[in-house]
Amino acid sequence: MNKSYLFALVVALIIQSCATVPVTGRKQLKLLPSSQMLSMSASEYSSFLNEKAPLPASNAKARNLKDIGEDIAAATEKYLRDNGHKSMIDNFDWTFNLVEDETVNAWCMPGGRVVFYTGILPICKNDNGIAAVMGHEVAHAVARHGNERMSQQLAIQGAGMSLSTLLQEEPQLTHDLALQAFGLGSQFGILAYSRKHESEADKMGLIFMAIAGYDPREAVEVWKRMAEVGGQQPPEFLSTHPSHETRIEELNAYMDEALKYYSPGN
């Protein structure tokens, strides 16, 4: 094949794969079809809940979490619809579950599938705190961060194989890559890129929770409480998350913009 033609083809594919992240306007490269990401997400989410059963809908904490999640989902849809990004959540299946686990964690898979661990609730402390974490995790899914991470990991560890080929030939590797891309796994590599995702999700999350009627200023308090949790945080350059100090500083810097969307009791 002519080299100039090949180069032009690669450039065309890259341009076609580019998208814009809502709120931040960052250009991103997504190489994997959304349909495959949603399918993998549904499978991994089901597997997780089979291993760790969620608290029943009759549980007061689980019910409250679901109510807040639905508020954030509605606010997210409103922002995307008002700003010409409604197609980004086509085929989302908003699901909110709470599992009994002392781990301080929460995540949202592609397609809007959310899990909170009971261990993070004391850090959230109140409904505004839950909304802050919820908005952040939902932002990861809306911004297609899992697709970006999976694309990078496939290129590095999958030796350039397509996702469908990797699924057939290396199912365990694909499973591990999916967990990492969806935020359920961790390993060294592409750390700065992951920190960029975290900072981006922080900003988007502030907007989503503010539109939903939750005070975005509580996000700062959540991360102050997170900083007080026992255990030593690794240096920022070895962490996939920004340091607590950096995160709080960036949240405060963006707060005036977020407060433009905030009307108590929305």
Secondary structure as the mmCIF struct_conf table of DSSP 4:
data_model
#
loop_
_struct_conf.conf_type_id
_struct_conf.id
_struct_conf.beg_label_comp_id
_struct_conf.beg_label_asym_id
_struct_conf.beg_label_seq_id
_struct_conf.end_label_comp_id
_struct_conf.end_label_asym_id
_struct_conf.end_label_seq_id
HELX_RH_AL_P HELX_RH_AL_P1 LYS A 3 SER A 17
STRN STRN1 CYS A 18 THR A 20
TURN_TY1_P TURN_TY1_P1 PRO A 22 THR A 24
STRN STRN2 LYS A 27 LEU A 29
BEND BEND1 LEU A 32 LEU A 32
HELX_RH_AL_P HELX_RH_AL_P2 SER A 34 GLU A 51
BEND BEND2 LYS A 52 LYS A 52
HELX_LH_PP_P HELX_LH_PP_P1 ALA A 53 ALA A 53
STRN STRN3 PRO A 54 PRO A 54
HELX_LH_PP_P HELX_LH_PP_P2 LEU A 55 PRO A 56
TURN_TY1_P TURN_TY1_P2 ALA A 57 SER A 58
BEND BEND3 ASN A 59 ASN A 59
HELX_RH_AL_P HELX_RH_AL_P3 ALA A 60 ASP A 82
TURN_TY1_P TURN_TY1_P3 ASN A 83 GLY A 84
HELX_RH_3T_P HELX_RH_3T_P1 LYS A 86 ILE A 89
TURN_TY1_P TURN_TY1_P4 ASP A 90 ASN A 91
STRN STRN4 THR A 95 VAL A 99
BEND BEND4 THR A 103 THR A 103
STRN STRN5 ALA A 106 MET A 109
TURN_TY1_P TURN_TY1_P5 PRO A 110 GLY A 112
STRN STRN6 ARG A 113 TYR A 117
HELX_RH_3T_P HELX_RH_3T_P2 THR A 118 ILE A 120
HELX_RH_AL_P HELX_RH_AL_P4 LEU A 121 CYS A 124
BEND BEND5 ASN A 126 ASN A 126
HELX_RH_AL_P HELX_RH_AL_P5 ASP A 127 VAL A 142
TURN_TY1_P TURN_TY1_P6 ALA A 143 ARG A 144
HELX_RH_AL_P HELX_RH_AL_P6 HIS A 145 GLN A 157
BEND BEND6 GLY A 158 GLY A 158
TURN_TY1_P TURN_TY1_P7 ALA A 159 GLY A 160
HELX_RH_AL_P HELX_RH_AL_P7 LEU A 163 GLU A 169
HELX_RH_AL_P HELX_RH_AL_P8 PRO A 171 ALA A 181
TURN_TY1_P TURN_TY1_P8 PHE A 182 GLY A 183
BEND BEND7 LEU A 184 LEU A 184
BEND BEND8 PHE A 188 ILE A 190
HELX_RH_AL_P HELX_RH_AL_P9 LEU A 191 ILE A 211
TURN_TY1_P TURN_TY1_P9 ALA A 212 GLY A 213
TURN_TY1_P TURN_TY1_P10 PRO A 216 ARG A 217
HELX_RH_AL_P HELX_RH_AL_P10 GLU A 218 GLU A 228
BEND BEND9 VAL A 229 GLY A 231
HELX_LH_PP_P HELX_LH_PP_P3 GLN A 232 PRO A 235
HELX_RH_3T_P HELX_RH_3T_P3 GLU A 236 LEU A 238
BEND BEND10 THR A 240 HIS A 241
HELX_RH_AL_P HELX_RH_AL_P11 HIS A 244 LEU A 259
TURN_TY1_P TURN_TY1_P11 LYS A 260 TYR A 261
TURN_TY1_P TURN_TY1_P12 PRO A 264 GLY A 265
#
